[in-house]
Amino acid sequence: MKTVLNYLLILMCFNGFAQESLTTLTLEEYLGYVKKYHPVVKQTQLLVSEGEAKLLKSRGAFDPKIEVDFDRKKFSETTYYNKLNTTFKLPTWYGVELKANFENNDGTYLNPELQTPDDGLYSAGVSVSLAKGLFMNERMATLKQAKLFTQQAQANQQLLVNDVIYNALVTYYNWLKNYQSLKTYEGYTQNAKTRLDIIKKSYLAGDKPAIDTLEASINLKNRMVDLEKAKIGYIKSKLELSNYLWIDNNIPLELEEAIIPDLNTISIIDQVLNSSLLNSDAIDITNHPKLKALQVKKDILTIDKKLKTNNLLPTVNLQYNFLTTDYDNLNSLNTANYKSGLQINFPLFLRKERGDLKLAQIKLQDINFELATTEVTLKNKINSNLQEIESYNNQHIILLDLVEDYKALIQGEERKFEIGEGSLFLVNYREVKLIENELKRIDAEYQLLSSKSNLSRTINTLF
């Protein structure tokens, strides 16, 4: 199985990158893998393909058709009848259907009304729905809705891809957070080990009491326990990150030990997300895919309502066909030879039709409510994200200063302890506070990155 390190090595060597750059998997490179190769992202493309297939299927209702009907009965060497009826039908957009027909019937016991000339009988005509089905019918509604389903599938695809990319981003931030925590504990575990070695030497030289060596040893063990916990967290986050790394042919990738996250992510996050993240006034949600999907759904329901309204009309179907035996001569088609028919159908109470229309109206009202609430929810969520970003950014700045202050404070306590004016307990206490604030800074950075990505997901800029 290929690994991220091996795959990056091929790419880097091809582009002439230096060997030391191989150890960092940047956020931009990581997102490139997710957007291009992740199976779920590819799977969302099937939604659009499915919509296009449904559109093609609905257009089939307007395909020209050829029908051939042949019946023959022969018994005791007597031909009762031979009936041949071939028809070419051409459906049109409105409730009009063009037809061309050829009949050739004969036989001893043929029904007289089916009798045709020896060379057969040709006809050309039209079938028209004069009321129900003229301006809106099942065939027209299905095609219109299929076109809208394709648009809806595209909007839903964007929403699904945005969710996948957002989850991938948060997983990367968690990997970065755990890596920073691991490095923090590694550094302070090494400090505790060095401090214990120094105090042991001072104790042997008679400069420090034995209690200091015990306290330093306890402090080191606590640091070692914290370090082991940090290692577990880092390993788990690295494995979670591997879930989003794939290449061609659905081959999953694995992270090598040498691959680390980009510690400079916080300074390039706005560039990677391609968002200025200024204020709510600069954000336009009118083309948000969630609103577009709901609007398309409303359009589909509107078409359904028109169809249900049209079903209240009576069924009035008119057929008229010119008859001729000479298909080569168009002048032979005249009103003297024809076949016509009229069909009228009208339910007295229309309970089914009125019930269907009422249900369609209720669905439209429901989608209008959903559109209004979704728009307000999106606006409020954007405002909430912006306030979160501002708060976490302020926390991050404060914690950066606080960490530097604690570092300076510890340096002072260590100098006092070295000249015999301080205590090891106070040094360890200060260091515990430094570690706590360092972890708070790391967590604030994680929250800031996540909030910015959440805002990008809300305004749909991750796709």
VOKE-400745 format. One line per field, with one value per residue (C-alpha): residue number from 1; chain; y, z, x. Coordinates in Angstrom, 1 decimal. Each point is the difference from the previous one (the first is absolute). Example, Ala and Ser with C-alpha at 12.3 -4.5 7.8 and 13.67 -1.06 7.14 Angstrom:
// VOKE-400745
resi <- (1_2)
chain <- (A_A)
y <- (-4.5_3.4)
z <- (7.8_-0.7)
x <- (12.3_1.4)
// end
This chain:
// VOKE-400745
resi <- (1_2_3_4_5_6_7_8_9_10_11_12_13_14_15_16_17_18_19_20_21_22_23_24_25_26_27_28_29_30_31_32_33_34_35_36_37_38_39_40_41_42_43_44_45_46_47_48_49_50_51_52_53_54_55_56_57_58_59_60_61_62_63_64_65_66_67_68_69_70_71_72_73_74_75_76_77_78_79_80_81_82_83_84_85_86_87_88_89_90_91_92_93_94_95_96_97_98_99_100_101_102_103_104_105_106_107_108_109_110_111_112_113_114_115_116_117_118_119_120_121_122_123_124_125_126_127_128_129_130_131_132_133_134_135_136_137_138_139_140_141_142_143_144_145_146_147_148_149_150_151_152_153_154_155_156_157_158_159_160_161_162_163_164_165_166_167_168_169_170_171_172_173_174_175_176_177_178_179_180_181_182_183_184_185_186_187_188_189_190_191_192_193_194_195_196_197_198_199_200_201_202_203_204_205_206_207_208_209_210_211_212_213_214_215_216_217_218_219_220_221_222_223_224_225_226_227_228_229_230_231_232_233_234_235_236_237_238_239_240_241_242_243_244_245_246_247_248_249_250_251_252_253_254_255_256_257_258_259_260_261_262_263_264_265_266_267_268_269_270_271_272_273_274_275_276_277_278_279_280_281_282_283_284_285_286_287_288_289_290_291_292_293_294_295_296_297_298_299_300_301_302_303_304_305_306_307_308_309_310_311_312_313_314_315_316_317_318_319_320_321_322_323_324_325_326_327_328_329_330_331_332_333_334_335_336_337_338_339_340_341_342_343_344_345_346_347_348_349_350_351_352_353_354_355_356_357_358_359_360_361_362_363_364_365_366_367_368_369_370_371_372_373_374_375_376_377_378_379_380_381_382_383_384_385_386_387_388_389_390_391_392_393_394_395_396_397_398_399_400_401_402_403_404_405_406_407_408_409_410_411_412_413_414_415_416_417_418_419_420_421_422_423_424_425_426_427_428_429_430_431_432_433_434_435_436_437_438_439_440_441_442_443_444_445_446_447_448_449_450_451_452_453_454_455_456_457_458_459_460_461_462_463)
chain <- (A_A_A_A_A_A_A_A_A_A_A_A_A_A_A_A_A_A_A_A_A_A_A_A_A_A_A_A_A_A_A_A_A_A_A_A_A_A_A_A_A_A_A_A_A_A_A_A_A_A_A_A_A_A_A_A_A_A_A_A_A_A_A_A_A_A_A_A_A_A_A_A_A_A_A_A_A_A_A_A_A_A_A_A_A_A_A_A_A_A_A_A_A_A_A_A_A_A_A_A_A_A_A_A_A_A_A_A_A_A_A_A_A_A_A_A_A_A_A_A_A_A_A_A_A_A_A_A_A_A_A_A_A_A_A_A_A_A_A_A_A_A_A_A_A_A_A_A_A_A_A_A_A_A_A_A_A_A_A_A_A_A_A_A_A_A_A_A_A_A_A_A_A_A_A_A_A_A_A_A_A_A_A_A_A_A_A_A_A_A_A_A_A_A_A_A_A_A_A_A_A_A_A_A_A_A_A_A_A_A_A_A_A_A_A_A_A_A_A_A_A_A_A_A_A_A_A_A_A_A_A_A_A_A_A_A_A_A_A_A_A_A_A_A_A_A_A_A_A_A_A_A_A_A_A_A_A_A_A_A_A_A_A_A_A_A_A_A_A_A_A_A_A_A_A_A_A_A_A_A_A_A_A_A_A_A_A_A_A_A_A_A_A_A_A_A_A_A_A_A_A_A_A_A_A_A_A_A_A_A_A_A_A_A_A_A_A_A_A_A_A_A_A_A_A_A_A_A_A_A_A_A_A_A_A_A_A_A_A_A_A_A_A_A_A_A_A_A_A_A_A_A_A_A_A_A_A_A_A_A_A_A_A_A_A_A_A_A_A_A_A_A_A_A_A_A_A_A_A_A_A_A_A_A_A_A_A_A_A_A_A_A_A_A_A_A_A_A_A_A_A_A_A_A_A_A_A_A_A_A_A_A_A_A_A_A_A_A_A_A_A_A_A_A_A_A_A_A_A_A_A_A_A_A_A_A_A_A_A_A_A_A_A_A_A_A_A_A_A_A_A_A_A_A_A_A_A_A_A_A_A_A_A)
y <- (0.0_3.4_2.6_3.7_0.4_-2.2_1.8_3.4_-1.0_-0.8_3.3_2.0_-1.6_0.6_3.7_0.4_0.7_-0.4_-3.1_1.9_1.1_-3.6_-0.1_2.5_-0.7_3.5_0.7_1.0_-3.3_-2.0_1.7_-0.7_-3.8_0.2_2.0_-2.1_-3.6_-0.4_-2.7_2.0_3.0_-2.2_-1.6_3.4_0.4_-3.0_2.3_2.2_-3.0_-1.5_3.3_0.1_-3.7_0.9_3.0_-2.3_-2.4_2.7_1.2_-3.5_0.9_2.2_-2.5_-0.9_-3.5_-2.6_-2.6_-3.1_-2.0_-3.2_-2.5_-3.0_-2.8_-3.0_-3.1_-3.0_1.6_3.1_3.3_1.8_3.2_1.6_3.3_2.2_3.3_2.0_3.4_2.7_2.4_3.2_1.6_3.7_2.3_0.9_-2.4_-0.6_-3.3_-0.3_-3.4_-1.8_-3.3_-2.9_-2.6_-3.1_-2.4_-2.8_-3.3_-2.0_1.0_3.4_2.6_2.3_3.2_-1.3_-0.6_1.8_0.3_-2.7_2.2_1.0_3.3_2.8_2.7_3.0_2.1_1.4_-0.8_3.0_0.4_3.1_0.4_-2.2_-0.7_2.8_2.5_-2.4_-3.8_-2.8_-0.2_3.8_0.1_-2.9_1.5_3.4_-1.6_-2.1_3.1_1.5_-3.3_0.4_3.5_-1.3_-2.8_2.5_2.0_-3.1_-1.0_3.2_-0.4_-3.5_0.8_3.0_-2.2_-2.5_2.7_1.7_-3.3_-0.6_3.5_-0.6_-3.3_1.8_2.6_-2.7_-1.7_3.3_0.6_-3.4_0.4_3.3_-1.4_-3.0_2.3_2.1_-3.0_-1.3_3.3_0.4_-3.7_0.5_3.1_-2.0_-2.7_2.6_1.7_-3.3_-0.8_3.5_-0.3_-3.5_1.4_2.9_-2.4_-2.1_3.2_0.9_3.1_-1.3_-2.0_-3.6_1.2_2.0_-3.2_-1.7_3.0_0.2_-3.8_0.3_2.9_-2.0_-3.0_2.3_1.4_-3.5_-1.0_3.1_-0.7_-3.6_1.4_2.5_-2.7_-2.0_3.1_0.7_-3.6_0.0_3.4_-1.2_-3.1_2.1_2.2_-3.0_-0.6_3.0_-0.8_-1.9_-0.2_-1.3_-3.3_0.5_-0.9_1.2_1.7_-0.3_2.6_-0.7_0.9_2.8_1.8_2.9_2.7_3.6_2.0_3.2_-0.9_2.8_2.7_-1.4_-1.3_3.0_-0.5_-3.7_0.5_2.8_2.1_3.5_-0.7_3.7_0.6_-1.3_2.9_-1.2_-3.5_-0.8_-3.1_0.4_-2.6_-2.4_-3.6_-0.8_2.9_-0.9_-3.6_1.2_2.5_-2.8_-2.2_2.8_0.3_-3.8_0.3_2.9_-2.1_-2.7_2.5_1.1_-3.6_-0.6_3.2_-1.1_-3.3_1.8_0.6_-2.5_-2.4_1.0_-1.9_0.7_-2.1_0.8_-2.0_0.5_-3.2_-0.8_-3.0_2.1_1.0_1.4_2.7_2.5_1.6_-3.2_1.0_2.0_0.4_-2.4_-3.0_0.0_-1.8_1.9_-0.6_1.9_-1.2_1.9_-1.1_2.1_-1.3_1.5_0.7_0.3_-1.1_-1.7_2.9_2.6_-2.1_-0.2_3.8_0.7_-2.2_1.7_3.4_-1.2_-1.2_3.4_1.8_-2.3_0.6_3.8_-0.3_-2.1_2.6_2.8_-1.8_-1.3_3.5_1.4_-3.0_0.5_3.7_-0.7_-2.7_2.3_2.6_-2.6_-1.2_3.5_0.7_-3.4_0.9_3.4_-1.5_-2.9_2.4_2.3_-3.1_-1.2_3.4_0.3_-3.6_0.6_2.9_-2.0_-2.9_2.4_1.6_-3.4_-0.9_3.1_-0.7_-3.5_1.2_2.4_-2.7_-2.4_2.6_0.6_-3.7_-0.4_2.6_-1.5_2.7_-1.9_-3.4_-2.9_-0.2_3.6_-0.8_-3.1_2.0_2.7_-2.6_-1.7_3.3_0.5_-3.4_0.7_3.3_-1.5_-2.7_2.7_1.9_-3.2_-0.6_3.6_-0.3_-3.2_1.7_3.0_-2.2_-2.0_3.1_1.5_-3.3_-0.2_3.5_-1.0_-3.1_2.2_2.4_-2.8_0.9_-3.4_-1.7)
z <- (0.0_-0.9_2.7_0.1_0.4_-3.0_-2.1_1.0_-0.7_-3.6_-0.4_1.7_-1.9_-3.2_0.8_1.4_3.7_2.7_2.2_3.2_-1.3_-0.1_3.7_-0.1_-1.4_-0.5_0.3_-3.6_-1.2_2.3_-1.3_-3.6_0.8_1.7_-2.8_-2.8_1.3_3.0_-0.8_1.6_-2.1_-3.1_1.2_0.1_-3.7_-0.5_1.2_-3.1_-2.2_1.4_-0.6_-3.6_-0.5_1.4_-2.4_-2.9_1.1_0.2_-3.5_-1.2_0.5_-3.1_-2.2_-3.3_0.1_-2.7_0.8_-2.0_0.8_-2.1_0.7_-2.1_0.4_-2.2_0.6_-2.2_-2.9_0.4_0.6_2.5_0.0_-0.6_1.9_-0.4_1.7_0.1_1.7_0.3_2.9_0.7_3.5_0.3_3.0_0.5_0.1_-3.8_-1.6_-3.8_-1.6_-3.3_-0.5_-2.5_0.1_-2.2_1.0_-1.8_0.8_-0.4_3.4_0.3_1.9_-2.8_1.8_-0.3_-3.7_-2.0_-3.7_-1.6_0.2_3.6_1.5_1.1_2.6_1.4_2.9_3.4_3.6_2.2_3.7_0.0_3.8_2.5_-1.3_-2.5_1.7_2.8_0.1_1.7_-2.9_0.1_3.8_0.2_-2.5_1.7_3.4_-1.3_-1.2_3.5_1.6_-1.8_1.5_3.4_-0.3_-0.7_3.1_2.2_-1.4_1.1_3.5_0.4_-1.3_2.3_3.0_-1.1_-0.4_3.3_1.9_-1.7_1.0_3.7_-0.1_-1.2_2.7_2.6_-1.4_0.3_3.5_1.2_-1.7_1.8_3.3_-0.5_-0.7_3.0_2.3_-1.6_0.7_3.6_0.7_-1.2_2.2_3.0_-0.7_-0.4_3.2_1.9_-1.2_1.1_3.4_0.5_-0.6_2.3_2.7_-0.3_0.2_3.2_-1.6_0.0_2.5_-0.8_0.0_-3.2_-1.9_1.1_-1.2_-3.3_-0.5_0.7_-2.4_-2.8_0.5_-0.3_-3.2_-1.4_0.7_-1.8_-2.9_-0.4_-0.1_-2.6_-2.1_0.0_-1.0_-2.8_-1.4_0.0_-1.8_-2.6_-0.7_-0.3_-2.5_-2.1_-0.6_-2.3_-2.0_-3.2_-3.5_-3.4_-0.2_3.6_1.6_3.6_1.2_3.3_1.9_0.6_3.3_-1.7_-1.3_2.3_-0.2_-1.1_3.2_-2.0_-0.8_2.1_-2.1_-3.4_0.8_-1.5_-3.2_-0.2_0.8_-2.6_2.3_1.3_3.0_0.5_1.1_-0.5_-2.4_-2.5_-0.1_-2.5_0.7_-2.9_-2.0_2.9_-1.2_2.9_-1.0_-3.7_0.8_1.9_-2.8_-2.6_2.2_0.2_-3.8_-0.3_2.4_-2.0_-3.1_1.9_1.2_-3.6_-1.1_2.9_-1.0_-3.6_1.2_1.1_-3.6_-2.0_-2.4_-3.5_-2.6_-3.7_-2.9_-3.6_-2.9_-3.7_-2.0_-3.4_-2.2_-1.9_2.4_-2.8_-0.7_2.8_-1.8_0.7_3.6_0.5_2.3_-2.1_1.3_3.7_3.3_3.2_3.7_3.1_3.6_3.0_3.6_3.1_3.6_1.8_3.4_-0.8_3.5_-1.0_-2.1_2.6_2.7_-2.1_-0.6_3.7_0.8_-2.6_1.5_3.5_-1.3_-1.6_3.3_1.8_-2.3_0.3_3.8_-0.4_-2.4_2.4_3.1_-1.9_-1.2_3.5_1.5_-2.5_0.8_3.7_-0.4_-2.0_2.7_2.7_-2.0_-0.4_3.7_0.8_-2.3_1.6_3.5_-0.7_-1.8_3.0_2.3_-2.2_0.1_3.8_0.5_-2.2_2.3_3.1_-1.1_-0.5_3.4_1.7_-1.8_1.3_3.5_0.0_-1.1_2.9_2.5_-1.4_0.5_3.5_0.7_-1.4_2.4_2.9_0.4_-1.5_0.4_-2.4_0.9_-1.3_-3.2_-0.6_0.8_-2.5_-2.6_0.5_-0.6_-3.1_-1.4_0.7_-1.9_-2.8_-0.4_0.2_-2.8_-2.1_0.7_-0.9_-3.3_-0.7_0.8_-2.1_-3.0_0.4_0.3_-3.2_-1.8_1.4_-1.4_-3.4_0.1_1.0_-2.9_-2.3_-1.0_0.6_-3.1)
x <- (0.0_1.3_0.5_-0.3_3.7_0.8_-2.6_1.2_3.6_-0.9_-1.8_2.7_2.9_-1.9_-0.4_3.5_-0.9_2.6_0.1_-0.8_-3.4_-1.1_-0.7_-2.9_-3.5_-1.4_-3.7_-0.2_1.6_-2.3_-3.1_1.2_-0.1_-3.4_-1.7_1.4_0.1_-2.2_-2.7_-2.9_0.9_0.0_-3.3_-1.7_0.6_-2.4_-2.8_0.4_0.3_-3.1_-1.9_1.2_-1.2_-3.4_-0.2_0.9_-2.7_-2.7_0.9_-0.8_-3.7_0.3_1.8_-1.8_-1.5_-0.8_-2.7_-0.9_-3.1_-0.8_-2.8_-0.9_-2.5_-0.2_-2.2_-1.0_1.8_-2.0_1.7_-2.3_2.0_3.5_0.3_3.2_0.2_3.2_0.3_2.7_-0.6_1.8_-0.7_0.5_0.5_-3.6_-2.9_0.3_1.0_0.6_-0.8_0.5_-1.8_-0.2_-2.8_-0.4_-2.7_-1.8_-1.7_-3.3_-1.4_1.7_-2.1_-1.3_1.1_3.6_-0.2_2.8_0.8_2.2_3.1_-0.7_-1.2_2.3_-0.8_1.7_-1.3_0.2_-1.1_-0.6_-0.9_-2.2_-0.3_1.8_3.5_0.3_2.3_1.2_0.0_1.9_2.6_0.7_0.2_2.4_2.4_-0.1_0.6_2.8_1.9_-0.5_1.2_3.3_0.5_-1.0_2.5_2.8_-1.0_-0.1_3.4_1.5_-1.4_1.3_3.5_0.1_-0.8_2.7_2.6_-0.9_0.3_3.3_1.2_-1.0_1.8_3.2_-0.3_-0.4_3.1_1.9_-1.4_1.2_3.3_0.6_-1.1_2.4_2.9_-0.9_0.1_3.1_1.8_-1.1_0.7_3.5_0.2_-1.1_2.6_2.7_-1.0_0.0_3.5_1.3_-1.7_1.5_3.5_-0.7_-1.2_3.1_2.1_-1.9_-1.7_-3.6_-2.0_-1.2_-3.6_0.7_1.0_-3.2_-2.1_1.9_-0.5_-3.8_-0.2_1.8_-2.4_-3.0_1.4_0.6_-3.6_-1.2_2.3_-1.4_-3.5_1.0_1.6_-3.3_-1.9_2.4_-0.1_-3.8_-0.2_2.6_-2.1_-3.2_1.8_1.0_-3.8_0.0_3.1_-0.4_1.4_-1.2_-1.9_-1.3_3.3_0.3_3.2_1.8_1.9_3.7_1.5_2.1_-3.1_-1.0_-2.7_0.8_0.7_-0.6_-3.6_-1.5_1.7_-1.1_-3.5_-1.8_1.9_-0.7_-3.7_-0.1_-2.1_0.6_-2.3_-0.7_-3.6_-3.5_-0.8_2.5_-1.5_-2.7_-2.1_-2.5_1.8_0.7_-0.6_-2.3_-2.3_0.4_-1.0_-3.1_-0.9_0.3_-2.2_-2.5_0.0_-0.6_-2.9_-1.4_0.0_-1.8_-2.6_-0.6_-0.4_-2.5_-1.9_-0.2_-1.4_-3.2_-0.8_-2.2_1.7_-0.9_2.0_-0.6_1.4_-0.1_1.6_-0.1_-0.4_1.4_1.1_2.6_2.7_2.1_-2.6_-0.4_-2.9_-2.0_-0.1_-3.3_-2.9_-2.2_1.9_0.7_-0.2_-0.7_-0.8_-0.8_0.5_-1.4_0.6_-0.8_-0.3_-3.0_1.5_3.7_0.9_3.2_1.1_-0.9_1.8_3.2_-0.1_-0.4_3.0_2.1_-0.9_0.9_3.4_0.6_-0.8_2.3_2.9_-0.5_0.2_3.2_1.6_-0.7_1.4_3.0_1.0_-0.3_1.9_2.8_0.3_0.1_2.5_2.3_-0.3_0.8_3.0_1.4_-0.4_1.7_2.9_0.5_-0.1_2.4_2.3_0.2_0.5_2.8_1.8_-0.4_1.3_3.0_1.0_-0.9_2.3_2.9_-0.6_0.0_3.2_1.7_-1.4_1.4_3.4_0.1_-1.1_2.6_2.8_-1.2_0.0_3.5_1.4_-1.9_-2.7_-2.9_-1.7_-0.4_-3.7_-0.5_1.9_-2.2_-3.1_0.9_0.8_-3.4_-1.7_2.1_-1.0_-3.7_0.1_2.1_-2.8_-2.6_1.7_0.1_-3.7_-0.9_1.9_-1.9_-3.3_0.9_0.9_-3.2_-2.2_1.4_-0.6_-3.5_-0.7_1.4_-2.3_-3.0_0.6_0.9_3.6_1.6_-1.4)
// end
